[in-house]
């Protein structure tokens, strides 16, 4: 976390901008990791942790693969994916020597210190537990699993095997949210309102699959819930396909929280408003934080040219996980902590009259 805060210097101007990345102008994707892989070719890797990435599609293709391959702290030696065509394509792109079509095949000769599980959202529990049982530390993307029983099993496996286990709640390392949190580290927060909207109704269990980020951010900023009230709207009378959820949450810190998750609007939106102690702080994720106090406003802007991985907090959370692996101490978003976030998602669902986890 400290390294990320250094990414946001505080000059005297009230308008600050952070920039740093190498971007493919044709695709708009951050390709810093790919370039770094070429620059590091031939450098000794003995001092770096050896890592595998489990799952080569979706989020891994866009974020995990280029970021991790470009980090000095880790040597990504292995890709695993059941889709062999996707596996070979990504491994060729990033010059990954070890390639396996299944976790079972990989575990016959693991030869890594840690693994990043970036499979589909409902295929996290089984490989994570198998990896920890094989003595491998695990970073797992959210949601950890579709049921609380599976999440409990993952947390228990980490404890029983004495492995490092971390859930991927990247908002805790996003510069925009870190700036907001710094204000209320020194002042009491009265209200937190947080909203997430994505257009389109295709996704099922949107609170669990994506809104869980907002739920975890609320816990991180406000503490533990003491009371939850919620309402929901569903599509086609399908209780597994919520298009809107509104929740009012009281926290043990005394903060009142309002959560809005929506899937039937016109644009992507993620926004948080924090009030208290004479301050108004607005996070317009992922790029802007506005801090208002005594009729003065300061804006921190993370440039659109900045590395996508830094803007979204992935570099910060990966760095944190690797530090925990190296020093063998549990991360901020460890199994028991992640279980609390999933339990709050369950409570919101049940209070809204929808099936829980």
C-alpha positions, 0 to 999 in steps of 0.5 A: 500500500505504501508503494501505491501512495508514493504514486500520488505525490502531493504538489501544491496545485489543487489539481494533480495528475498521475501518469505512467504506462506503455499503451498499445495505441491500436488496442488501448491496452496496457502492454507494459508487461509484454515489453518488460518481458522482452527487456528482461529476457535472459536476466537471472530469475533466481531471486524472484518468486516463481508463479503460475497463472491458472486460467488464460482468458478474460481478466487474465488475458487483459490484466493478470498476464501482462501485469505479472509478467512485467513485475520484477518481484515474480517470474511467471513460469507456468500457464494453465488452461483447459482451453488448449488453443487459448493456453498456447496463444497466451503462452506464446505471447508472453513467452511462458515455457511451462504449459498445462491443460489442467491443474491436475497435470500441473500439480504432477510437477508444480515447481512454483512458489505461488499461483494466481487463480483467474478461472471463471468465477464459479471455478475457483474453489476446487483449484485453489484448495488443490493448490494449497494442499500441494504447498502452493500459496494462492491469490484467487480472484473474486468471488471466491465461490458461489456458496459460503460453504465453499468459501469456508472450505477455502479459508479452512484449507489455507489454515490447515496447510499454513498457506498464504491465501488472498482474495482479489478485492482490488479496490483496496489498492486503487489510488482513487479509493486510497485517497478517499480513505486517507481523509477518513483515517483521521476523521469520522465518516457519517455516510458512505454512498456507493453505486455501481452500474453496468449496462445489459442484463446478461449477467446472473448474480450480479451482486455476487459476481461484480457488486461484491467489490462494492460490498468489500469496499464498504467493509474496508472503509466502514467496518463490520455491518450491524444491520442490513435492509435491502430490496431488489428487482429481478428480470423475467421473474428469475431470482438469480438474475437481479437487475437492481439491488438497493441496500441500507447498511449500518456499521459498527463504526457508526457509519450509515451505508447506502449501496446501489447495484444496477444492470439496466442503465445506459452507461458504466458507472462506479461512484462513491460519496463519503461525508463526515468531519466537515469533509465531502469526498467523491470517488469517480472510479477509477480516475478521480478523487475530489476532496472538499473541505471549507469550500475548497476542492482538491482533485486527484486525477489518475491519467487515462494514459496511466497503466490500467493495472495501477489505476484499477489497483491490480499492481498494488494487490499483486505486490501485496500478495507477493510480499506476503508470500515472501515474508509468510504472513497473511494478507489484508484480504485473507480467507477469514476477511474475505468470508466476511465480505461474502457473508455480507453479500449473502445477508443483502440477498436474503434481506432482499428476498433473494436466494442467499449463498 
